[in-house]
């Protein structure tokens, strides 16, 4: 209860119980708000995603929330390297960073929030924005009213339409194959130095990368970790993508396909590509990739991030291609900026306007930078300038430096505040 002479705590409803929603809840609660997180999935969000490359900004933000990310957080990586098709190392540079897993980061945030404010199986089906409050309706017929609704419901946000109707993510022209390989199976094929490196392979118009992350249960012991792989490959939207998303029964899936339903023919094509395009030692490790995940790549930049009572954060606002490697960091910084704006301005509509003015330029920059880094992942170019830009992106030294996570923030410091 509020103390005498103190205003009552303001309340926020947060839609989405993944990374962005948890960060928003923790930041707002630290700023004195009462928060409730509503996740539409009826089962806990475990086992989703794979490796995450962390940044100092992420760890600093966690420290501000009272979460200790100084130990047992992930696997330290000291260098980046590029392999040729024949297995030779053709480029190397130092680049210290820490790779963690989606599960590890999620568990740390989820534990910090606790159970009382986290609600599974609560899908929001309607929103009514009034002058001084916002009311949400759930699929089970219940409703809740609060001062603020934070839409942190991700790439497929159902609440985005309340802020910017009629706009959705668009397909980028390529897909990512993802997966984890147990170190016990990968290590006979890979030297210890290669396993420990952030490794690239650059087939024409493609990009393969791999790096070590913790094993099951956040096991960081040598021999118990995993090799996280991501392979970007062009796929035409009208011909190849529908085939990739069609399962063995002939059913076409929209946007994505559950890994167990990927067709045998598609997996056979993937195995042939592994044999044709990847170095021998990578091929040997990839033979132990039991269940790859197929991720069509989309992006999106919202024209608005807020109304008077609703704020979009994370992937609900900006869907950034993975090349920048900062999706979680961006969501965390959105959440921190939202809490700061609401702390500085008691009027919620005015605070949301200030939040949008601060974060929209950054979101636009993330999307533009990721589009630039992914521009070479196509088979045909519109003009000579595009071809030359693609050739630069595929250069080994450029690939290692320009994809180095948040380097571009240091290049453009005016966007970093």
C-alpha positions, -999 to 999 in steps of 0.1 A, spaced: 0 0 0 12 36 -6 25 54 24 7 86 37 11 116 14 24 94 -14 4 89 -47 -9 54 -54 13 32 -76 5 34 -112 -2 2 -130 11 -12 -162 -2 -42 -182 25 -59 -202 15 -80 -232 42 -107 -239 62 -127 -214 94 -131 -233 126 -110 -231 111 -76 -239 81 -81 -216 103 -92 -187 127 -62 -191 97 -38 -193 82 -53 -161 115 -51 -142 123 -16 -153 88 -2 -145 86 -20 -112 120 -5 -102 105 29 -111 76 23 -87 50 9 -110 27 -20 -103 31 -45 -132 15 -76 -145 29 -96 -174 4 -115 -196 18 -142 -219 -6 -159 -244 12 -192 -244 -3 -216 -218 31 -233 -213 63 -219 -200 86 -203 -225 115 -227 -223 137 -242 -250 131 -213 -274 158 -196 -294 195 -206 -293 226 -186 -289 227 -149 -280 258 -127 -284 258 -103 -255 270 -67 -253 282 -45 -225 250 -25 -227 230 -56 -220 251 -66 -189 251 -30 -176 213 -29 -179 210 -61 -160 232 -48 -133 209 -18 -129 181 -42 -123 200 -59 -96 208 -90 -117 243 -103 -115 256 -112 -150 293 -111 -139 297 -149 -136 282 -181 -151 265 -159 -177 280 -175 -209 310 -186 -229 338 -161 -234 349 -158 -271 382 -140 -278 386 -141 -316 367 -142 -349 379 -162 -379 369 -170 -415 373 -204 -431 377 -211 -469 357 -239 -486 388 -262 -483 390 -257 -445 419 -232 -445 417 -202 -421 419 -171 -443 412 -143 -418 413 -137 -381 409 -108 -357 406 -103 -320 370 -95 -308 363 -104 -271 327 -110 -263 304 -134 -243 279 -157 -259 250 -169 -237 218 -188 -245 182 -177 -248 173 -200 -220 199 -187 -196 190 -150 -201 153 -157 -199 157 -177 -167 177 -149 -150 150 -123 -159 121 -146 -150 136 -154 -116 141 -117 -109 104 -109 -117 90 -137 -96 57 -156 -101 31 -133 -87 32 -108 -116 36 -134 -144 5 -150 -160 5 -177 -186 -23 -185 -210 -38 -150 -210 -42 -139 -246 -54 -103 -252 -82 -101 -277 -93 -65 -274 -82 -31 -262 -101 0 -253 -81 32 -248 -99 58 -227 -89 93 -216 -73 82 -184 -68 45 -187 -66 15 -210 -86 -17 -207 -77 -50 -222 -100 -80 -228 -88 -116 -227 -98 -146 -246 -112 -161 -214 -137 -132 -210 -119 -114 -182 -107 -78 -185 -81 -56 -167 -77 -18 -166 -44 0 -161 -27 34 -167 -4 19 -194 -3 -10 -219 31 -21 -230 30 -42 -262 60 -65 -259 43 -93 -278 70 -98 -304 74 -102 -341 38 -113 -347 24 -86 -323 -14 -86 -323 -14 -52 -305 7 -34 -332 -25 -27 -351 -37 -5 -323 -7 18 -327 -1 16 -365 -28 -2 -384 -21 -20 -416 17 -23 -414 34 -57 -409 69 -72 -413 81 -79 -448 102 -109 -460 139 -101 -466 145 -126 -493 165 -152 -474 162 -176 -445 184 -187 -416 190 -224 -407 197 -226 -370 207 -253 -346 229 -265 -317 255 -293 -318 267 -310 -287 304 -303 -281 310 -340 -275 300 -347 -312 314 -315 -327 348 -315 -310 362 -346 -329 357 -326 -361 367 -292 -349 400 -281 -333 397 -266 -298 407 -233 -313 380 -234 -340 353 -244 -315 363 -215 -293 362 -190 -321 333 -170 -336 337 -186 -370 324 -175 -404 321 -193 -438 311 -171 -468 297 -191 -497 286 -169 -526 255 -149 -516 254 -167 -482 268 -165 -447 275 -193 -422 285 -185 -387 290 -206 -355 302 -200 -320 302 -218 -286 274 -215 -260 265 -232 -228 252 -267 -229 219 -279 -213 214 -265 -178 238 -237 -186 267 -261 -184 298 -241 -192 323 -269 -187 346 -278 -216 332 -308 -233 297 -300 -222 289 -269 -242 272 -266 -276 282 -252 -310 255 -227 -321 252 -225 -359 234 -200 -381 234 -203 -419 218 -175 -441 207 -187 -475 187 -168 -502 152 -182 -509 128 -166 -534 95 -155 -519 73 -169 -547 90 -202 -554 116 -214 -528 100 -201 -496 67 -218 -501 85 -251 -507 106 -246 -475 74 -240 -455 55 -270 -469 55 -301 -447 55 -338 -458 17 -338 -459 16 -310 -483 4 -284 -458 18 -249 -463 27 -231 -431 26 -193 -429 56 -173 -417 74 -203 -401 73 -240 -398 77 -262 -366 111 -279 -369 97 -315 -367 75 -308 -397 102 -296 -421 99 -320 -451 124 -348 -458 130 -333 -493 140 -299 -478 163 -316 -453 179 -336 -481 186 -304 -500 202 -289 -469 225 -319 -465 236 -316 -502 243 -279 -496 264 -287 -466 285 -312 -486 288 -287 -516 295 -254 -498 310 -259 -463 345 -268 -452 353 -304 -444 356 -299 -406 323 -280 -405 306 -307 -426 317 -333 -401 303 -313 -372 271 -306 -391 265 -343 -395 254 -343 -358 228 -315 -363 197 -336 -356 169 -311 -358 176 -278 -376 153 -249 -372 142 -229 -403 137 -191 -398 125 -170 -427 140 -135 -422 117 -105 -419 121 -69 -410 99 -40 -400 102 -4 -389 72 11 -372 59 46 -382 48 50 -345 58 36 -312 31 49 -290 -5 62 -286 -17 80 -255 -17 48 -234 0 21 -255 37 17 -261 54 -7 -285 88 -21 -275 112 -47 -288 101 -68 -319 66 -54 -317 80 -21 -328 111 -29 -349 119 -63 -364 156 -62 -370 174 -88 -391 197 -108 -369 230 -96 -384 233 -67 -359 230 -93 -331 213 -68 -308 176 -78 -307 175 -85 -270 197 -54 -262 174 -32 -282 143 -45 -263 161 -39 -230 170 -4 -240 134 3 -251 122 -9 -217 147 13 -198 139 44 -219 102 38 -213 106 36 -176 129 67 -176 104 87 -196 75 78 -173 97 86 -143 105 121 -157 70 129 -168 39 120 -147 15 126 -176 15 92 -194 6 105 -229 34 131 -227 59 105 -214 50 82 -242 56 109 -268 90 116 -252 98 79 -253 89 76 -290 110 107 -298 140 91 -281 137 55 -293 123 57 -328 155 71 -344 174 43 -328 150 16 -340 152 30 -375 189 29 -374 190 -7 -362 167 -18 -391 187 2 -417 220 -12 -405 208 -48 -405 194 -43 -441 228 -31 -452 246 -60 -436 222 -85 -453 222 -69 -487 246 -94 -502 224 -124 -493 208 -125 -527 216 -141 -560 207 -112 -584 216 -75 -581 196 -46 -594 226 -26 -606 264 -24 -605 265 -4 -572 245 -31 -555 268 -58 -568 299 -39 -555 283 -34 -521 275 -71 -519 311 -79 -528 323 -57 -500 299 -73 -475 313 -108 -485 349 -99 -480 362 -119 -450 378 -90 -431 347 -68 -437 324 -96 -425 342 -99 -392 344 -62 -385 312 -47 -398 290 -74 -383 307 -68 -350 275 -62 -331 272 -26 -319 302 -11 -336 279 12 -356 268 29 -324 303 42 -319 304 53 -355 272 73 -351 273 84 -314 244 109 -319 220 79 -320 235 64 -288 218 87 -263 
